[in-house]
Amino acid sequence: MIKVANAPCSWGVLEFELEGEAAGYQQVLDEMVETHYAGTELGDWGFMPTDPAQLREVIHSRGLTLLGAFVPVMLKDPAAHAAGVELAVRTARLLAGAEGDIPFIVLADDNGKIPVRTQNAGRITPEMGLSQEEWKIFAEGANRVAAAVKQETGLRTVFHHHCAGYVETPAEIETLLSLTDPSLLGLCLDTGHYRFGGGDPLTVLRQHADRIWHVHFKDCHPEAAAKSRAEGWDYFASVRNGIFCDLGQGEVDFPAVKAELDRLGYNGWIVVEQDVLPGMGKPKESAQRNRSYLASIGL
């Protein structure tokens, strides 16, 4: 049975250095429980306790399950790989100590740090991408992180494609999957990023079901996407202007995605992510609307 979680990014807890103040972890976790979610991801390192016993207590005392942690690494740069491995393993040890073998390391590019990718999120062209040699380095780094996490903690790693990073478009995701070890690295399918990046989530579900180990439910508002492309918004302006709207209000066909997951026998978690900037919107109200919407389609 598929279970439904949420993530701290829906409360403005993001990996970027941004103005504004997001809610603390106790409020975020309490509001997840109040809006009827069953699990959470970790959020940035230090957002929640970094002692496994303390983390286990704050999660389990609320009846929640800890599902994963987002780990950004500048994989294009071979000099960053060792530090990336260290960060991923440190995070994986915390997750394993708090929740056993359930969570994933959710590996990603160090998004938002490359100007051309940040400025052109949602309208990436091939010349903005990696060279063949850079792809080799990128994939080697991803494999290296996943292998170290598995060896040191037994946890699995999924790669999160993401706008404002080097793996955004369907073609870039295809390239990454072709260059990485399928026994080590899965894919975290994020429906909103996949749609804003130019693809249909159903397509990647059907083509790469064996690599999709973890799923993020995010919607993409068509009018905001069109305006972003027309006016040349950068990634953060797109988020500020509601590119990731409430579930069911955008372009992603969630009933069809749910039906395909059922057909495939997917029995993992769905994590709702409605990225907002710190202090933006009313996250608890959005979380409740999103949970009600998912209940209306059988989740």
C-alpha positions in Angstrom: 0.0 0.0 0.0 1.3 3.4 -1.0 1.7 5.8 2.0 1.8 9.6 1.8 4.4 11.9 3.4 5.3 15.5 3.1 8.7 17.3 3.4 10.1 20.4 5.1 10.5 22.1 1.7 6.8 22.6 1.7 7.3 24.9 4.7 10.1 26.9 3.0 12.9 24.8 4.4 15.2 24.8 1.4 18.8 24.0 0.7 19.5 27.4 -0.7 20.7 30.5 1.1 17.6 32.7 0.9 16.1 35.6 2.8 13.2 35.1 5.0 12.5 32.7 7.9 11.0 29.3 7.7 9.2 27.5 10.4 11.1 25.4 13.0 11.1 21.6 12.8 8.7 21.1 15.7 6.0 23.2 14.0 6.6 21.6 10.7 6.3 18.0 12.1 3.3 18.9 14.2 1.5 20.4 11.2 2.3 17.3 9.1 0.6 15.2 11.7 -2.3 17.6 12.0 -2.8 17.5 8.2 -2.7 13.6 8.2 0.7 12.8 6.6 2.5 9.6 7.7 6.1 10.5 7.1 8.7 13.2 6.4 12.1 13.7 4.8 14.9 15.3 6.9 15.3 18.8 5.5 18.7 20.5 5.6 21.4 19.2 7.9 20.8 20.8 11.3 17.1 21.6 10.7 16.2 18.6 12.8 18.4 17.0 15.5 21.6 15.5 14.3 21.8 12.9 17.1 20.2 9.7 15.9 18.4 9.0 19.2 17.0 12.5 19.5 16.0 12.4 15.8 14.2 9.1 16.3 12.3 10.5 19.3 11.1 13.6 17.5 9.9 11.6 14.5 8.5 8.5 16.2 6.8 10.3 19.1 4.6 11.9 16.4 3.9 8.6 14.7 5.9 9.6 11.6 8.4 7.7 9.5 11.7 9.2 8.3 12.0 8.6 4.6 15.1 10.3 3.3 17.4 13.3 3.1 18.3 15.6 0.3 22.1 15.8 -0.3 23.3 18.3 -2.9 26.8 17.7 -4.5 28.5 19.7 -7.2 29.0 16.5 -9.2 30.4 18.3 -12.3 33.5 19.1 -10.3 35.7 16.1 -9.5 37.3 18.0 -6.7 33.9 18.1 -4.9 33.3 14.4 -5.0 35.2 13.5 -1.8 33.4 16.1 0.3 30.1 14.9 -1.3 30.8 11.3 -0.3 31.6 12.5 3.3 28.3 14.6 3.5 26.2 11.7 2.1 27.7 9.1 4.4 27.3 11.4 7.4 23.7 12.0 6.5 23.1 8.3 5.8 24.5 7.3 9.2 22.0 9.7 10.9 19.1 8.3 8.9 20.1 4.7 9.5 20.6 5.3 13.2 17.2 6.9 13.5 15.1 4.8 11.1 17.0 1.7 10.1 17.1 0.7 6.4 13.9 2.6 5.2 15.3 6.0 4.2 17.0 7.0 1.0 19.8 9.4 0.4 18.2 11.7 -2.2 21.3 12.8 -4.1 21.1 15.9 -6.4 23.3 18.4 -8.2 24.2 21.4 -6.2 21.2 23.2 -7.7 21.0 27.0 -7.9 24.7 27.5 -8.1 25.2 27.5 -11.8 24.0 30.9 -13.3 23.1 29.7 -16.7 21.0 26.8 -15.3 19.4 28.9 -12.6 18.5 31.7 -15.0 17.0 29.4 -17.6 15.2 26.8 -15.5 12.2 25.5 -17.5 13.8 26.4 -20.9 17.1 24.6 -21.0 18.7 24.0 -24.4 21.4 21.5 -25.2 24.2 24.0 -25.4 23.6 24.8 -21.7 24.3 21.2 -20.7 27.3 19.1 -19.9 30.0 17.9 -22.4 30.6 14.2 -22.9 33.6 14.4 -20.6 31.7 16.3 -17.9 28.9 13.7 -18.0 31.5 11.0 -17.4 32.7 12.9 -14.3 29.2 13.7 -13.1 28.1 10.0 -13.4 31.3 8.8 -11.7 30.6 11.1 -8.8 27.0 9.9 -8.4 28.1 6.3 -8.5 30.8 7.0 -6.0 28.4 8.6 -3.6 25.9 5.8 -3.9 28.5 3.1 -3.5 29.9 4.7 -0.3 26.5 5.1 1.2 25.6 1.5 0.5 28.9 0.2 1.8 28.9 2.3 5.0 25.3 2.2 6.0 23.3 -0.2 3.8 21.0 2.6 2.6 20.2 3.1 -1.0 20.6 6.3 -3.0 18.2 7.9 -5.5 19.1 10.8 -7.8 16.7 13.8 -7.7 16.5 15.6 -11.1 15.9 19.2 -10.4 15.4 22.5 -12.3 18.4 24.9 -11.8 20.8 22.0 -11.9 22.5 20.0 -14.6 19.9 17.2 -14.7 16.6 18.8 -15.5 15.3 17.8 -19.0 14.1 14.4 -20.0 17.2 14.0 -22.2 19.5 14.8 -19.4 17.8 12.3 -17.1 18.1 9.6 -19.8 21.8 10.4 -20.1 22.4 10.1 -16.3 20.5 6.8 -16.1 22.5 5.4 -19.0 25.8 6.3 -17.4 25.1 5.2 -13.8 25.0 1.8 -12.2 21.4 0.6 -11.9 22.3 -1.6 -8.9 23.5 1.4 -7.0 21.6 4.5 -8.1 17.8 4.8 -8.6 15.8 7.8 -9.6 13.6 10.0 -7.4 10.8 11.0 -9.8 9.7 14.5 -9.0 6.5 15.1 -11.1 6.7 18.9 -10.9 10.3 19.2 -11.8 9.9 16.7 -14.6 6.9 18.7 -16.0 8.6 22.1 -15.7 11.7 20.5 -17.3 9.7 19.7 -20.4 8.5 16.1 -19.9 5.4 14.0 -19.1 5.9 12.1 -15.8 3.9 9.2 -17.2 6.5 8.7 -19.9 9.5 8.3 -17.5 7.4 6.1 -15.3 6.7 3.7 -18.2 10.2 3.8 -19.6 12.2 3.5 -16.3 9.9 1.9 -13.8 12.8 -0.3 -12.6 14.9 2.8 -11.7 12.2 4.7 -9.9 12.6 3.8 -6.3 11.2 7.0 -4.7 8.5 9.5 -5.8 7.9 13.1 -5.1 4.5 14.5 -5.9 4.7 18.1 -7.0 2.5 20.0 -9.5 3.4 22.6 -12.1 1.2 25.5 -12.9 0.9 26.0 -16.7 0.3 29.8 -16.6 3.2 30.4 -14.3 5.4 28.2 -16.5 4.4 30.0 -19.6 5.0 33.4 -18.0 8.4 32.2 -16.7 9.5 31.3 -20.2 8.0 34.5 -21.7 9.5 36.9 -19.2 12.8 35.1 -18.5 12.3 34.4 -14.8 15.1 32.6 -13.0 14.3 29.5 -10.9 13.6 31.4 -7.7 11.3 33.9 -9.4 9.4 31.0 -10.8 9.0 29.5 -7.3 8.1 32.9 -5.9 5.4 33.2 -8.5 3.8 29.9 -7.8 5.2 27.5 -10.4 4.7 24.7 -7.9 1.0 25.1 -7.1 -1.3 23.0 -5.0 -1.7 19.4 -6.2 -4.5 19.1 -8.8 -4.3 22.8 -9.8 -1.6 22.3 -12.5 -0.5 20.3 -15.4 0.4 17.0 -13.8 -2.2 14.2 -14.2 -2.0 12.7 -10.8 -4.9 10.2 -11.2 -3.0 8.8 -14.2 0.3 8.8 -12.4 -1.4 7.0 -9.4 -2.9 4.5 -11.8 0.4 3.8 -13.4 2.1 3.4 -10.0 -0.6 0.9 -9.1 -0.2 -1.0 -12.4 3.6 -1.2 -11.7 3.0 -2.5 -8.2 4.8 0.4 -6.6 4.7 0.0 -2.8 7.0 2.8 -1.8 6.1 6.2 -0.5 4.8 9.3 -2.2 6.3 12.5 -0.7 4.4 15.7 -1.3 6.7 18.6 -2.1 5.3 22.0 -2.7 8.4 24.1 -2.7 7.9 27.6 -1.4 10.4 30.3 -0.4 10.9 31.0 3.4 7.9 32.8 4.7 5.9 32.4 1.5 2.2 31.4 1.6 0.4 29.4 4.3 2.1 26.0 4.2 -0.2 24.2 6.6 -3.3 25.2 4.6 -1.6 24.0 1.4 -0.6 20.8 3.1 -4.2 20.2 4.1 -5.5 20.9 0.6 -2.9 18.6 -0.9 -3.7 15.8 1.5 -7.5 16.2 0.8 -6.8 16.1 -3.0 -4.8 12.9 -2.7 -7.5 11.3 -0.6 -9.9 12.2 -3.4 -7.9 10.1 -5.9 -7.5 7.2 -3.6 -4.3 7.9 -1.7 
